[in-house]
Amino acid sequence: MLEWDHSADIVVIGTGAAGLGAALTARELGLDVLVLEKERLIGGSTALAGGGMWIPNNHLMQAAGVPDSTDEAFKYLDGVVGDEGPATSV
């Protein structure tokens, strides 16, 4: 077992987009940040994502005439998530 003594203001677990974003923000605020990653490479699932983001019914889609709606987005998420709980639209 690895033992070491280090202190930090913020400990970030994982190097995906959210983790690294939080770490950079904390550092910009002058905090001492420790980032931990279990894998050999950084990036988490973001490294596999290809850099795309899904933002349903956004203004660019509307301007291009791409049909979409917030209701359709919620229907899709309800079908994918399938559970009722705090992260769903139910």
Contacts in CASP RR format, 6 or more apart in sequence:
PFRMAT RR
TARGET T0000
AUTHOR 0000-0000-0000
METHOD contacts of the structure
MODEL  1
MLEWDHSADIVVIGTGAAGLGAALTARELGLDVLVLEKERLIGGSTALAG
GGMWIPNNHLMQAAGVPDSTDEAFKYLDGVVGDEGPATSV
6 34 0 8 1.000
7 32 0 8 1.000
8 31 0 8 1.000
8 32 0 8 1.000
8 33 0 8 1.000
8 34 0 8 1.000
9 26 0 8 1.000
9 31 0 8 1.000
9 32 0 8 1.000
9 33 0 8 1.000
10 22 0 8 1.000
10 23 0 8 1.000
10 26 0 8 1.000
10 31 0 8 1.000
10 32 0 8 1.000
10 33 0 8 1.000
10 34 0 8 1.000
11 33 0 8 1.000
11 34 0 8 1.000
11 35 0 8 1.000
11 36 0 8 1.000
12 19 0 8 1.000
12 20 0 8 1.000
12 22 0 8 1.000
12 23 0 8 1.000
12 26 0 8 1.000
12 33 0 8 1.000
12 34 0 8 1.000
12 35 0 8 1.000
12 36 0 8 1.000
13 19 0 8 1.000
13 36 0 8 1.000
14 35 0 8 1.000
14 36 0 8 1.000
14 37 0 8 1.000
14 38 0 8 1.000
14 44 0 8 1.000
15 35 0 8 1.000
15 37 0 8 1.000
15 39 0 8 1.000
15 42 0 8 1.000
15 43 0 8 1.000
15 44 0 8 1.000
16 42 0 8 1.000
16 43 0 8 1.000
16 44 0 8 1.000
16 45 0 8 1.000
16 46 0 8 1.000
16 47 0 8 1.000
17 43 0 8 1.000
17 46 0 8 1.000
19 35 0 8 1.000
20 35 0 8 1.000
20 42 0 8 1.000
20 43 0 8 1.000
23 33 0 8 1.000
23 35 0 8 1.000
26 33 0 8 1.000
27 33 0 8 1.000
37 43 0 8 1.000
37 44 0 8 1.000
41 47 0 8 1.000
56 68 0 8 1.000
56 69 0 8 1.000
56 70 0 8 1.000
56 72 0 8 1.000
56 73 0 8 1.000
56 76 0 8 1.000
57 68 0 8 1.000
57 69 0 8 1.000
57 70 0 8 1.000
57 72 0 8 1.000
57 73 0 8 1.000
61 68 0 8 1.000
62 68 0 8 1.000
74 89 0 8 1.000
77 88 0 8 1.000
77 89 0 8 1.000
78 88 0 8 1.000
78 89 0 8 1.000
78 90 0 8 1.000
81 87 0 8 1.000
81 88 0 8 1.000
82 88 0 8 1.000
84 90 0 8 1.000
END
